[in-house]
Amino acid sequence: MVTNRQYRTELKYSIDYADYLALRQRLCPIMKRDAHVRDDGHYIIRSIYFDNFNDKAIREKVDGVARREKFRIRYYNDDYSYIKLEKKVKLNNLCVKLGAPLTENEYRMLLGGKLDWMLSHPAPLVREFYIKIKGLQLRPRVRVSYTREPFIYAPGNVRVTFDSDIRTTLWHKEFLEPHVSDISATGTLGQMILEVKYDGFLPEIIQDLLQTERVRQQAFSKYRACRRFG
């Protein structure tokens, strides 16, 4: 069960490359790099999102449904040794993510429509996902890929990320293929997404660093952007 105490505030901003350079210069002296980044300070995220034939997740986003959820499977840096099932629950600007690791074999069985193993899986989220797949007729719909540069700040458990090169490919059964074929999902050259996440409060020092005349908070869904082609 998800309680309000588990929710984090999540704010999103669409920025251009000039905004990124300015903000990054401010943040670097104060915030630490995430420990999981590559030597270049980034990592690649690939996620496949599930939805039903009626595009329930997209419609709830467009209709402004206050509480909504999405299921996705995610891995990093094209490393298939760590694959994770995630459920993301949104309540206005609050969000919480629940996760469960999957083996590559489990993931391949899921993709192949072999689902019975999920009923006896030790992770409650996997068992819940089985029920949602059956009850809501969820299916894999699209793969979303992007490059992330993350920064962290301990007070408030703050996480600031810059996401760039957001790319999409319609679903096909070779999700774990070594070479990914996809296209840009953003309509503006150099568009990036700034995300700010924190627990109970956003420290004043971080608020001040993020304040610029050009950057304005706005709703942005990578899943919705990557479904623009179907």
N, C-alpha and C positions, 0 to 999 in steps of 0.2 A: 504494500500500500504506500502511495506517495503522500507525504505530508507537506504542509506549507514550509516547514523548516528545511526541507531538502531542496527547495526551489532556489535558483540563482537568477539574479537580474541579467538579462541579455539585451544589449543595445547594438544596433547595426547602423552603419553609415556607408554610403556610396562615395568613394573618393577617387581622385585621379592621381597620376604618378607624382605630380608636384606636391599635392597634399601629403602623400605617403612620405616623401623625402623630408618634408618639414616636420611631420609628426615623429618620424623615426629618429630624427636628430634630437628631438626633445626627450624621447622616452629612453634612449639607450643609456644615458648616464644614471638613470634612476631605477629602471626595471632590469631584471635578469633574463637571460635567454632560457627558454625551456630546455631541460636536460636531454630531450629526445631528438633534438635537431641534428641534421647532418653538419659537416664542417662548414658549409656555406650559410648556416643559420636558418635553414628552411627544411621542411619535409613535404612530401607529396601525399595527399589524401585521396583515396578512391572509395566511393560509396555507391552501393546500389540500393535504390529506394523501391519500396513496395507500395502499391496502391491497388484499388479495384477497378473494374471496368467502367465505373461511373466517376472515376477520378475524385474519390471522397476527400483525400488529403488536400488537393488543389482547391476544390469547391469550398471546403471549410475555411481555407486561408482567404479566398476571395470574398466570401460572405462574412468574414469577420467573427467567426465562431471563437468565443473567448478561450475555451479549453479544447485543445485538439492534440492528436498524437500522430507520429509517423514512425514506421519501422524501417531500418536500413541495416545493411551489412557493410562493414568498413575494414580497410586495411591500409597500411602505410608504406611508402617508399618501395612499392612493388614487392614487399616481403610477405609471402603467403604463409609463413610460419605462425603469424599472429593475425587471425581473422576474428572480428567481433560483431556480434549481433547487438544492435542498439535500439532502444525505444526512447524517442524524444517526446516529452510532454510539454506543451506550451500553455501557459495561462497568462494571456496578455503579454507583458514584457518579462514575465518570469518563465523559467524553463528548468527542467530536470532531465538528466539522461540516466537511463538504466542500461547496464551492459552485461553480456555474457560471452565468454570466448567460445569459438567454434573451431573444430579441427577442419583441415581442408577436405577430408573425407566426408564429414558431416555436411559441410557446405555444398559439396558436389551432389550429395544425396538430396539435399533440399532443392537444388536447382533442377535435379532430374525428376522431381515430383515424388520422391520416396520419403514420406513424412512420418511413418509410424514410429521411428526411433525417437522422435521429439517427445512423444507422450511419456517416456520413461527417463528423459534427460534429467540430470541432477539440478540444472539451473531452472528456477521457476519461470524466468523470462522466456526460455525456449519453449516450455510447455504452454505458456500464455500465447506465444506467437503461433503455435500450432492451432490453438482455438480461434485466433483472429484470422488465420489463413482460411480455415474452413468456414467460419461464420460470416466473414466479410468478403470472402473470395479474393483475398489479396494475391497479387502477382508481382513479380519484378518488372519495373516499368522503364527505368533509365539508370545509367551509370553517370555519376557526377565526379569529376576530377578537378583538383586545384592544388596550387602550391601555397603553403601557409608559412608565415614567419611569426612565431609566437614569443610573447614576453610575459613575465609573471612578476607579481609584487605581493609579498606575503600578507601584509595587513589588508584585511578584507578579502583575502584569497582572490586577488584581481588577476585577470588574464586578458591581455590585449593581443589581438591577432590581426595580421594583414593577409588577406586572401587574394591571390592573383591568378591569372590564366585559368579562369573557370571554364571547363570544357564539358561537353556532353556527347554521349553516344546512346542511341536507342538500344533497348535490351536485345542481347543475343546470348546464346548458351555458352559461349566461350569467354566467360567473364574473367577467368584467370589466365588468359593467354599472355604470352611474354611481350607482345607488341600491341599497344592500344591504339585503335583508330578512332579519333574523335574530332570534334570541331568546337570553335569558341561559342560560348553560350551568352556572351554579353554583347550588347549592341554598340558599345562605345570603346574605341581603341584605348587601351591603358586603364580601363575601369578596374578598380579594386574595391574590396569590401573590408572595412574596418569593423571588427567586433570587439565589444567590451563586455566582459562578464565578471560578476562579483557576487559575494554573499550578501551580508546584511547592509553593507555601506560601501561607497566608493570614496576612498581617501581624498581629501581636498587637494593634495599635491598632484594626484593623477587627474582629477577634474581640471585643474589649472593647465596641465600639460596638453590636454585634449581640446581645450577651448581655442577655436579659430573661427573667423567670420565665414569661411567657405564651407566648413563641415557641418552638415545638418543631419540629425537622426532621421532615418526613414526605414520603412519595412522593406526587407529584401529576403526572398527565399531562393536559395540555390536550386532546390528541387524544382520549383516552379519555373525558374529561368531556364533550366536544362530540359524542361518539357515543352518548350516553345515550338519545337519542331515535330511534336507528336507525343 
